[in-house]
Amino acid sequence: MRKLRLLVLLSVIIITTTLCAKSFDEMISKAVKLYDEGKYQEAAELAEEAFRVGDPSMDHYYNIACCWALAGDKDNALKNLSKSIEAGWLDVDWMQEDSDLTILHGDERFDELVTKVQKILDELEQGLPTEHNELAIIELPEPAYNSDTSIEKALKERRSIRKYNDEPLSISEISQILWAAYGITKPIKDAPAFLRGGLKTAPSAGALYPLEIYVVAGNVTDLPAGVYKYNPEVHKLIKIADGDKRTELYKASLNQDWVKKAPASIVYSAVFSRTTDRYGKRGREKYVCMDLGHSAENIYLQAVSLNIGTVAIGAFYDTKVKVVVNMTNEEEPLYIMPLGKI
Ligand SMILES: Cc1cc2nc3c(=O)[nH]c(=O)nc-3n(C[C@H](O)[C@H](O)[C@H](O)COP(=O)(O)O)c2cc1C
């Protein structure tokens, strides 16, 4: 009898949760539609109602703050903005640029929230290492220098792919992708330090190579879950953190599902000073991102020949990605590229 009661109770909980989840999603979709139609007050009220039956995220709170601000209700806008920050919202630049929140500019309560977020960001940045602890050195298999996929086929078939199957990746595939991204193709003996071993698969302004490449691995055969930094000079991986960080990376990348589901992700960062010390503003505004584009396109093309899907992701919280990957404080994250079999 007790068992039966428990089963009935569980069924009721499951059914109620499913119904609530559904109505939450439905209400939020309707609220988004109302927002698009410029009916901000109605959108905000409906979203508040949805919040009572569902589990709002930091984005939900942020968006409803926008609705209230556009409806002219500063108090409710600030209340939801504050909840959004409590739930993890850290995009302080966007908070200040977002025209939806213009009504809050100049309000000291808004300034306090900006200061609060900036403080959280500063603390996170201060916790970043100046150099990495090398937990292990992983030898990578020699990459292949030929395949049946012509460059024309790879160009024709290249696509951003966001759905992968459950198969793990192999360490050979990771090795091949890393080599394509930044592997050495012309070793230079006694080369100056900035060359880091020689010329690479991707061109770089002044051969200054500002990029760093990480692998966030979760389901790769012969590569334990962890965060690894690529050393192109010796074509090896350096383990810098233990454990599967894919869910954290997914949260840092605005909940883009493909980041959580991919067996591994490449994360690019750049040490801008390597390029800006020589090229100044031109280096910052143009060259580093041009370098990134060359390298990332190599990954896209190499992925085609390996039957791997990937997508270049630029939308994420910089500081959160830095923390998840354990980047040094001189680096800025640029792209996340999930990798998975298709
Ligand atoms: C700078 C940049 C940032 C991007 N950011 C994202 C992103 O955050 N999430 C995503 O799913 N796709 C992102 N993409 C991929 C584009 O959506 C994709 O390239 C575009 O839709 C064209 O599709 P294709 O790459 O298949 O030709 C980004 C692409 C670039 C070049």
The ligand as a Gaussian input file, in Angstrom:
#p B3LYP/6-31G(d) Opt

LIG

0 1
 C       32.341000      35.291000     -35.658000
 C       31.333000      34.173000     -35.655000
 C       30.602000      33.902000     -34.509000
 C       29.687000      32.848000     -34.489000
 N       29.049000      32.544000     -33.321000
 C       28.197000      31.488000     -33.288000
 C       27.595000      31.110000     -32.055000
 O       27.797000      31.717000     -30.992000
 N       26.783000      30.018000     -32.064000
 C       26.534000      29.300000     -33.210000
 O       25.799000      28.314000     -33.127000
 N       27.083000      29.640000     -34.387000
 C       27.922000      30.707000     -34.464000
 N       28.539000      31.028000     -35.638000
 C       28.308000      30.211000     -36.851000
 C       27.396000      30.937000     -37.854000
 O       26.075000      30.928000     -37.369000
 C       27.471000      30.221000     -39.220000
 O       28.791000      30.314000     -39.704000
 C       26.507000      30.845000     -40.217000
 O       25.175000      30.560000     -39.862000
 C       26.751000      30.347000     -41.646000
 O       26.606000      28.940000     -41.686000
 P       27.789000      28.006000     -42.228000
 O       28.975000      28.191000     -41.320000
 O       27.228000      26.608000     -42.163000
 O       28.115000      28.408000     -43.629000
 C       29.460000      32.075000     -35.676000
 C       30.203000      32.347000     -36.823000
 C       31.138000      33.373000     -36.821000
 C       31.960000      33.599000     -38.092000

